[in-house]
Amino acid sequence: MTTETTDTTAPPGAPDPRPDGPPDTPRRLYADPGPADRVFRGVARTGGGLVLAVMLLVGGFLLHRAWQALDRAGGSFLTTENWEPDAGRFGIAAVLTGTVLIALVAIVVAVPLATGAALYISEYAPPRLRRTLISTVDLMAAVPSVVYGLWGVFWLEESILPIARWISAYLGWIPFLRVEGADPDDPLAPPTVYTSSTFVAGLVVAMMVAPIICSIMREVFSQAPAGEREGAYALGATRWGMIRSVVLPFGKGGMIGGTMLGLGRALGETIAVYMVISQVFTIQWHVLQTGTSSVSSLIALRYGEATAFGMSALMAAGFALFVMTLIVNFAASSIVARSRSGASSDA
């Protein structure tokens, strides 16, 4: 059996009978934007450029002011624990370690709390209660940090002492939970070894970053596809089964990104940490023991009495915190953009 084919090629010199040309040539589409679209595009590009310019100017200013201290300290700036810039012995090893530990304690406490609150608001709460809870969480995110600091100093620090003592007594075999100089068998032992600690500061910061993480997670969870939700129910899944198989996998990237954005906020918190902690310039790995430090509280503590060179050293510490925060925030944005939830929001 033979198959006939029709040759649609035009003879030489004749016009191509196919009006659109060869089939493998895509048609170019061009939309002429109106004046409003051009103005909006220009304003958006200008705003994005200004944000990048301000960030570069801030980083350049810090680096310029910090160069004198960085040039003198060299690599020891990252390994020295002491902070005596006028004597030539200064570094951010202790304050950077304290900053990271406080932020980690805050994230460990805030992420489960924020995840549970976000799931309840988006999946379980009645509509009227949902609106109230959303407003409450947003209001908590807007509370000034000094208010959280006062709450930590006058209420939390005293109330958390029994919990800190219990953790030290029963989990003190874990190195970072051990409190040196504390006797858990002595009920009359002074409680001051548990005050102004990394643990207390981390709890205060956790209450500050939990609303931010909760808002991001709630927004991500609410974008889970309705079709996949209904499909899970159609297959006999319970509500928790639907959340576990649809909502959480969909929002995994947003959860990680929100956590890292909260971590960036926790790394730079100043006044609340400054009010709670007792500043020490040694690496303090014991999170329940009194005494810790952070970069932001160091700047707040020494800014008023710093000499010209001491101010350069403080600028160097601020520049290190600036770079670390930028890395965390950029990583969070990248993770959110590559997740299904981030792609949906971009679309």
VEXPABA-45509 format. One record per residue (C-alpha): residue number from 1; x, y, z. Coordinates in steps of 0.25 Angstrom, whole numbers, padded with zeros to 4 digits. Example, Ala and Ser with C-alpha at 12.3 -4.5 7.8 and 13.67 -1.06 7.14 Angstrom:
BEGIN
1,0049,-0018,0031
2,0055,-0004,0029
END
This chain:
BEGIN
1,0000,0000,0000
2,0006,0013,-0004
3,0003,0027,0003
4,0002,0039,-0005
5,0008,0052,0000
6,0005,0066,-0005
7,0017,0075,-0007
8,0013,0089,-0002
9,0026,0095,-0006
10,0023,0107,-0016
11,0031,0107,-0029
12,0043,0116,-0031
13,0039,0130,-0032
14,0025,0128,-0027
15,0020,0133,-0014
16,0019,0124,-0002
17,0005,0119,-0001
18,0006,0118,0014
19,0003,0132,0019
20,0010,0130,0032
21,0023,0125,0026
22,0030,0112,0030
23,0024,0104,0042
24,0037,0105,0050
25,0037,0120,0050
26,0030,0125,0062
27,0022,0138,0061
28,0027,0150,0068
29,0017,0156,0077
30,0019,0170,0081
31,0010,0178,0091
32,0011,0193,0091
33,0010,0197,0105
34,0002,0210,0108
35,0007,0222,0116
36,0002,0216,0129
37,0010,0203,0127
38,0023,0210,0124
39,0021,0219,0136
40,0019,0207,0145
41,0030,0200,0139
42,0040,0212,0141
43,0035,0214,0156
44,0037,0199,0159
45,0051,0198,0153
46,0054,0211,0160
47,0049,0206,0174
48,0057,0193,0172
49,0069,0200,0168
50,0068,0209,0180
51,0067,0198,0190
52,0079,0191,0184
53,0087,0205,0184
54,0083,0207,0199
55,0088,0193,0203
56,0101,0195,0196
57,0103,0209,0202
58,0100,0204,0216
59,0110,0192,0214
60,0120,0202,0208
61,0119,0212,0219
62,0121,0201,0229
63,0133,0195,0222
64,0139,0209,0220
65,0138,0212,0235
66,0142,0198,0239
67,0154,0198,0230
68,0164,0204,0241
69,0160,0193,0251
70,0160,0182,0241
71,0174,0186,0236
72,0180,0185,0249
73,0173,0173,0254
74,0174,0164,0242
75,0169,0150,0243
76,0170,0150,0258
77,0157,0159,0258
78,0149,0146,0256
79,0156,0138,0266
80,0159,0147,0278
81,0149,0147,0290
82,0153,0160,0297
83,0148,0174,0294
84,0159,0184,0297
85,0161,0191,0284
86,0169,0203,0290
87,0179,0192,0295
88,0179,0185,0282
89,0172,0172,0287
90,0158,0171,0281
91,0150,0162,0273
92,0136,0156,0271
93,0138,0142,0274
94,0131,0143,0287
95,0120,0152,0283
96,0117,0145,0269
97,0116,0132,0277
98,0106,0138,0286
99,0098,0144,0275
100,0097,0131,0268
101,0093,0123,0281
102,0082,0133,0284
103,0077,0133,0270
104,0077,0117,0270
105,0070,0117,0284
106,0059,0126,0278
107,0057,0118,0266
108,0056,0105,0273
109,0045,0111,0282
110,0038,0120,0271
111,0037,0110,0259
112,0028,0100,0266
113,0020,0110,0272
114,0018,0118,0259
115,0015,0105,0251
116,0004,0101,0261
117,-0002,0115,0261
118,-0001,0116,0246
119,-0008,0102,0243
120,-0019,0105,0253
121,-0022,0119,0247
122,-0022,0114,0233
123,-0028,0100,0234
124,-0036,0099,0247
125,-0041,0113,0252
126,-0055,0117,0249
127,-0055,0129,0239
128,-0059,0139,0250
129,-0048,0135,0259
130,-0038,0134,0248
131,-0039,0148,0245
132,-0037,0152,0260
133,-0025,0143,0261
134,-0019,0148,0248
135,-0020,0162,0254
136,-0015,0158,0267
137,-0002,0152,0261
138,0000,0164,0252
139,-0001,0173,0265
140,0009,0164,0272
141,0019,0166,0261
142,0017,0181,0262
143,0020,0182,0277
144,0033,0190,0280
145,0045,0182,0284
146,0046,0190,0297
147,0033,0185,0302
148,0038,0170,0300
149,0050,0174,0307
150,0043,0179,0319
151,0034,0167,0319
152,0046,0158,0319
153,0053,0166,0330
154,0042,0168,0340
155,0034,0155,0338
156,0040,0144,0329
157,0053,0144,0336
158,0048,0141,0349
159,0037,0132,0344
160,0046,0123,0336
161,0056,0120,0347
162,0049,0107,0352
163,0049,0102,0337
164,0064,0105,0335
165,0067,0099,0349
166,0059,0086,0345
167,0066,0085,0331
168,0080,0087,0337
169,0077,0076,0348
170,0071,0065,0338
171,0078,0069,0325
172,0091,0074,0331
173,0099,0062,0325
174,0097,0069,0311
175,0109,0079,0311
176,0102,0091,0306
177,0091,0090,0317
178,0101,0088,0328
179,0102,0100,0338
180,0115,0101,0345
181,0115,0104,0360
182,0100,0100,0361
183,0096,0090,0371
184,0082,0084,0367
185,0081,0076,0380
186,0082,0089,0388
187,0068,0096,0389
188,0075,0108,0395
189,0085,0110,0384
190,0085,0124,0379
191,0077,0125,0366
192,0086,0136,0360
193,0094,0126,0352
194,0082,0124,0343
195,0078,0139,0341
196,0083,0147,0329
197,0086,0135,0321
198,0085,0131,0306
199,0073,0123,0309
200,0065,0135,0315
201,0069,0144,0303
202,0066,0134,0293
203,0052,0132,0299
204,0050,0147,0298
205,0054,0148,0284
206,0046,0135,0281
207,0033,0143,0285
208,0038,0154,0275
209,0040,0146,0263
210,0029,0136,0265
211,0018,0145,0259
212,0027,0148,0247
213,0029,0133,0244
214,0015,0130,0247
215,0010,0141,0237
216,0019,0135,0226
217,0015,0121,0228
218,0000,0124,0229
219,0001,0131,0216
220,0008,0119,0209
221,-0002,0109,0215
222,-0014,0117,0210
223,-0008,0116,0196
224,-0009,0100,0195
225,-0017,0096,0183
226,-0031,0094,0186
227,-0032,0082,0176
228,-0021,0075,0183
229,-0028,0077,0196
230,-0041,0072,0191
231,-0034,0060,0184
232,-0028,0056,0198
233,-0042,0057,0204
234,-0048,0049,0193
235,-0038,0038,0195
236,-0042,0037,0210
237,-0032,0045,0217
238,-0035,0052,0230
239,-0033,0067,0232
240,-0019,0064,0238
241,-0016,0054,0227
242,-0019,0065,0216
243,-0010,0074,0224
244,0001,0064,0225
245,0000,0060,0210
246,-0004,0073,0203
247,-0002,0086,0211
248,0012,0083,0218
249,0019,0077,0206
250,0013,0089,0198
251,0018,0099,0208
252,0031,0093,0212
253,0040,0103,0204
254,0032,0115,0210
255,0033,0109,0224
256,0048,0108,0222
257,0049,0122,0217
258,0040,0128,0228
259,0049,0121,0238
260,0061,0127,0232
261,0055,0141,0231
262,0052,0140,0246
263,0066,0135,0248
264,0071,0148,0241
265,0062,0156,0250
266,0067,0149,0263
267,0082,0151,0259
268,0080,0166,0259
269,0071,0168,0271
270,0077,0179,0280
271,0070,0186,0291
272,0062,0174,0296
273,0075,0165,0297
274,0082,0177,0303
275,0072,0179,0314
276,0072,0164,0318
277,0086,0159,0317
278,0099,0161,0325
279,0110,0164,0315
280,0122,0155,0316
281,0134,0154,0306
282,0137,0140,0307
283,0130,0129,0298
284,0119,0124,0307
285,0114,0110,0302
286,0105,0107,0314
287,0092,0113,0309
288,0085,0112,0323
289,0097,0119,0331
290,0097,0134,0334
291,0105,0143,0324
292,0105,0144,0309
293,0107,0154,0298
294,0103,0158,0284
295,0108,0167,0274
296,0096,0177,0274
297,0097,0178,0290
298,0112,0180,0289
299,0109,0192,0280
300,0098,0198,0289
301,0107,0196,0301
302,0120,0202,0296
303,0115,0213,0286
304,0114,0224,0296
305,0128,0222,0302
306,0136,0218,0289
307,0148,0225,0284
308,0151,0228,0270
309,0158,0214,0268
310,0148,0208,0277
311,0137,0213,0268
312,0144,0207,0256
313,0144,0194,0263
314,0129,0195,0266
315,0127,0198,0252
316,0135,0185,0248
317,0126,0177,0257
318,0114,0183,0251
319,0119,0180,0237
320,0121,0165,0241
321,0106,0165,0246
322,0101,0172,0233
323,0108,0162,0224
324,0103,0150,0232
325,0089,0155,0232
326,0089,0158,0217
327,0094,0143,0215
328,0083,0138,0223
329,0072,0147,0216
330,0077,0144,0202
331,0077,0129,0205
332,0063,0130,0211
333,0058,0137,0198
334,0064,0127,0189
335,0058,0115,0196
336,0044,0122,0196
337,0046,0125,0181
338,0049,0111,0177
339,0038,0105,0185
340,0024,0102,0180
341,0018,0112,0189
342,0028,0123,0184
343,0025,0119,0169
344,0010,0120,0172
345,0011,0134,0178
346,0021,0139,0167
347,0011,0134,0157
END
